[in-house]
């Protein structure tokens, strides 16, 4: 079956530090890949996505590149802000009647 | 347009009582999911509806949990004989299938507290 593995948190960074949150997956076919974000006290929302190999999703300064050869979709940001503190979820969808599969989430805390 | 709505936003109940949680998906969305999120934990998949297909119930933790989706729209998650370990935030999400976009849109959740 499909699965998503994320690096364990919490991740604590100082403001303006470089962020990487690792995400690897196992799936049949050619899945679409997603990053969702949940800010404190808020609902989950899509951050970015990529639907085919070598695509790069980007939003709010975050980027992730769909790497089929390494089955990865790592989330990166060059300079994090306190307002980026949230829980980040990696997810995949492999098509048809398959359900979306989420990773366990990674909590990011950015300190001033 | 309107997003996914859930009701009630908060529910406090006594152990052993039944509760019903409601989800109104975005109009036209064919896929609907229920998840549970305990404090500080990740998303726990519960059940998934897609169009007229049989729902995927593989995530329901016990037979006290059930869900239905009427008319391909509104969904109700029912928890019978609630236990304290059922306390969590219950999230609903919907998505539009068939367009190649499987982006999920989440509701604000129902916070359930079982005393």
Interface residues (C-beta under 8 A of the other chain):
Chain A: X32 X34 X36 X43 X44 X45 X46 X49 X51 X89 X91 X93 X97 X99 X100 X101 X102 X103 X104 X105
Chain B: X33 X35 X42 X43 X45 X48 X50 X53 X56 X91 X93 X95 X100 X102 X103 X104 X106 X107 X108 X109
